[in-house]
Amino acid sequence: MGQGREEDMEVYQKPRFLPGDKVRATRQVKNDGTVPYREIGEILVRKGDIGYVRDVGMFLQRYYVYAVDFIARGAVVGMRGRELACAEIAGEPVP
């Protein structure tokens, strides 16, 4: 592994979110062709949408990917931690 690449290994830390956590999207997400029955380029999630983490997986054994269920949109979308923010702390909404 090259110099300065260690910080890219997200999986060396604990996941930022766990199943059941309420999260808010910090970015808009479009279908890149991986979501069936949806048009490529169709907006799946808008910035500010609220969802719940269903599962935590890994990509390339480097990054966490969070399967987030955006119930109002009817979509389960895989998102990186940097695309999400906590929407609730100890049962209280985050402003």
C-alpha positions in Angstrom: 0.0 0.0 0.0 1.4 3.4 -1.0 2.3 6.2 1.3 -0.7 8.3 2.4 -3.3 5.6 1.3 -3.9 4.3 4.8 -6.6 7.0 5.5 -8.6 5.6 2.6 -9.2 2.4 4.5 -12.6 3.3 6.1 -13.0 -0.2 7.4 -10.2 0.3 9.9 -12.8 2.3 12.0 -16.2 1.3 13.2 -19.1 2.1 10.8 -20.6 5.6 11.2 -24.1 4.2 11.2 -25.7 0.9 12.3 -28.9 -0.9 11.1 -32.0 1.0 12.4 -30.3 4.4 12.5 -32.3 7.3 11.0 -30.3 9.2 8.5 -30.6 12.1 6.1 -29.2 12.2 2.6 -26.6 15.0 2.1 -26.5 14.5 -1.7 -28.9 13.8 -4.5 -28.5 10.2 -5.9 -29.4 9.2 -9.5 -29.8 5.7 -10.9 -26.6 4.7 -12.5 -28.2 1.7 -14.0 -27.9 -0.6 -11.0 -31.5 -0.1 -9.8 -33.9 -2.3 -11.9 -37.2 -1.0 -13.2 -36.0 2.6 -12.9 -34.7 4.8 -15.7 -31.0 5.6 -15.9 -30.5 9.1 -14.6 -33.8 9.0 -12.6 -33.5 10.7 -9.2 -33.7 8.1 -6.5 -33.0 10.2 -3.5 -33.0 14.0 -3.0 -30.8 15.9 -0.6 -32.6 16.0 2.7 -34.6 12.8 2.3 -34.9 10.7 5.4 -34.3 7.0 5.5 -33.3 4.1 7.8 -30.1 2.0 7.6 -31.1 -1.6 6.8 -27.7 -3.1 6.4 -24.0 -2.3 6.4 -21.7 -3.9 3.9 -18.3 -3.3 2.4 -17.0 -2.4 -1.1 -13.5 -3.5 -2.2 -12.8 -4.3 1.5 -12.1 -0.6 1.9 -15.3 1.3 2.3 -18.6 0.9 4.2 -21.7 1.0 2.1 -25.0 1.6 3.9 -28.2 0.1 2.4 -30.7 2.9 3.3 -34.4 2.4 3.0 -36.0 5.7 1.9 -39.6 4.6 2.6 -41.3 7.7 1.2 -39.4 7.2 -2.1 -39.9 3.5 -2.2 -36.2 2.9 -2.7 -33.4 1.1 -1.0 -30.1 2.8 -2.0 -26.5 1.9 -1.3 -24.8 5.0 0.0 -21.4 5.9 1.4 -21.1 7.5 4.9 -20.0 10.8 3.4 -23.4 11.0 1.6 -25.3 10.6 4.9 -25.9 12.5 8.1 -27.5 11.4 11.4 -31.1 12.5 11.5 -31.7 11.6 15.1 -29.8 11.5 18.4 -31.2 9.5 21.2 -34.7 9.8 19.9 -34.5 13.5 19.3 -34.6 15.0 15.7 -31.4 16.7 14.6 -32.1 20.3 13.3 
